[in-house]
Amino acid sequence: MNKLQILVVEDDQPVRNLISVTLKANSYKYITAKNGQEAIMQVSSCNPDIVLLDLGLPDIDGVEVIKTIRSWSNMPIIVISARSEDSDKIEALDNGADDYLTKPFSVDELLARLRVTIRRLAIIQSNNENGKSVFTNGKLEIDYAAGCAYLDGKELHLTPIEYKLLCLMSQNTGKVLTHTFITQNIWGSARESDVASLRVFMATLRKKIESLPDSPQYIQTHIGIGYRMMKVE
């Protein structure tokens, strides 16, 4: 049995049952909630490791649930919603969701998203326990203390902005970061000009870390939303 506990927040019983059966079949522990108030209560009392959250809840909008959880916890939140517009995804991600899965979804994709999230949790826990200041992902290595990055053992010659971007992405491996989140962290604002600059800097960064920039291995683009650093085995 997987030691992690997952909270399933879903008011649609057939969908809730599908997710629950899937988790049980893959040896995950889980608890469920049928609405937003129950979800918040479960989070505060049971402290689950991951939340699977529907946005269309009968009492509170799912985005409000995200905001409430984020007021005291950084636990991963994966949204599973029928809302498929980019604006809905961006709103959820900007308010603290870690990932967004659109209904109808495949069980295999849900399990894959969970594995990515669990790996990210393990990396964070390991770094915290060991006090590590070096990030390693495939052939990419970042020495946060020294302020240097390496690819296949060779130092990368990055501009200050490129290095800040790389660090921000690496510290959120597996998580979709919106344009707004990135630009606010890098430039302190989210103007259209900042988003345009972000695309330019991301393109130059990719040329330096990707062997095939048009088929990126490390940084994945989510068109209209943002970017995600992938975990490279």
Secondary structure, DSSP 4 states (H G I P E B T S, - for coil): --S-EEEEE-S-HHHHHHHHHHHHHTT-EEEEESSHHHHHHHHHHH--SEEEE-S--SSS-HHHHHHHHHTT----EEEEES--SHHHHHHHHHTT-SEEEESS--HHHHHHHHHHHHHHHHHHHHHHHHT--EEEETTEEEETTTTEEEETTEE----HHHHHHHHHHHTTTTSEEEHHHHHHHHTS---HHHHHHHHHHHHHHHHHH-SSTTS-SSEEEETTTEEEEPPP-
